Amino acid sequence: MDKQSNLTIMKVLSNETRLSILQWLKNPERNFEPQHFPAGCEFRGGVCVGSIQEKCGLAQSVVSGYLAMMQKAGLLESRRIGQWTYYRRNEPKIEEFVRSLKADL
């Protein structure tokens, strides 16, 4: 992972709410109500924006902006299902970031 990518991720994680979202999504079953997916839809660990917004207690527009920023940095994956968008952690990217930090620090 290059230095710029690491810096981008560190900036994203410097916000307490964004860091909390990433931590909550590590164990979505414990931190959020059960998510309802249409039959045949598979997006394990996905949590809808509304559930994340409710837990944060911030305006949906703010939370959506945070989620988009986190996705752009590579920390989250998303899937649009009907009228809802679900987010989950991008574990391979997070692991790559941690390995890179260990190597550089």
C-alpha positions in Angstrom: 0.0 0.0 0.0 1.4 3.4 -0.9 2.0 6.3 1.5 -0.8 8.4 0.1 -3.4 5.6 0.6 -2.2 5.2 4.2 -2.5 8.9 4.8 -6.0 9.0 3.3 -7.1 6.1 5.6 -5.6 7.8 8.6 -7.4 11.0 7.9 -10.7 9.1 7.5 -10.1 7.3 10.8 -9.2 10.5 12.6 -12.9 11.3 13.1 -14.3 9.6 16.2 -17.7 8.8 14.5 -16.1 7.3 11.4 -13.8 5.2 13.6 -16.8 4.1 15.7 -18.7 3.1 12.5 -15.8 0.9 11.4 -15.6 -0.7 14.9 -19.4 -1.3 15.0 -19.3 -2.9 11.6 -16.6 -5.4 12.8 -19.5 -7.2 14.7 -22.7 -6.1 13.0 -24.8 -8.8 14.7 -24.0 -7.4 18.1 -24.1 -3.7 17.3 -27.2 -3.4 15.0 -30.7 -4.8 14.7 -31.0 -7.8 12.3 -30.9 -6.6 8.7 -33.7 -7.6 6.3 -32.5 -8.6 2.8 -34.8 -9.7 0.0 -34.8 -13.5 -0.7 -31.7 -14.7 -2.5 -29.7 -11.6 -1.7 -26.3 -12.3 -0.2 -24.3 -9.5 1.5 -23.1 -10.9 4.8 -22.3 -8.3 7.4 -24.1 -5.5 5.5 -25.9 -2.9 7.5 -28.2 -0.3 5.9 -27.5 3.4 6.1 -30.6 4.0 8.2 -29.4 1.6 11.0 -25.9 3.2 11.0 -27.5 6.7 11.1 -29.7 5.7 14.0 -26.8 4.4 16.0 -24.7 7.5 15.3 -27.5 9.9 16.1 -26.4 12.3 13.3 -28.3 13.5 10.2 -28.5 10.9 7.4 -26.7 13.3 5.0 -23.7 13.5 7.4 -23.6 9.7 7.9 -23.9 9.1 4.1 -21.0 11.5 3.6 -18.9 9.6 6.2 -19.8 6.3 4.6 -18.9 7.5 1.1 -15.6 8.8 2.4 -14.8 5.5 4.1 -15.7 3.6 0.9 -13.6 5.9 -1.3 -10.6 5.2 1.1 -11.3 1.4 0.6 -12.4 0.7 4.2 -16.0 -0.2 3.2 -17.9 -2.0 0.5 -21.5 -1.2 -0.4 -24.4 -2.8 -2.2 -27.6 -1.2 -3.3 -30.5 -3.5 -2.7 -33.9 -2.0 -3.8 -34.2 1.4 -2.3 -31.6 0.8 0.5 -27.8 0.8 0.5 -25.9 -1.5 2.8 -22.3 -1.2 3.9 -19.8 -3.6 5.4 -16.1 -3.7 6.1 -13.6 -4.4 3.4 -11.5 -6.8 5.5 -8.7 -7.4 2.9 -8.1 -3.6 2.5 -8.1 -3.1 6.3 -5.6 -6.0 6.7 -3.4 -4.5 4.0 -3.5 -1.1 5.8 -2.5 -2.7 9.1 0.3 -4.7 7.5 1.6 -1.5 5.8 1.5 0.4 9.1 3.4 -2.3 10.8 6.1 -2.3 8.1 6.4 1.5 8.0 6.3 2.3 11.7 
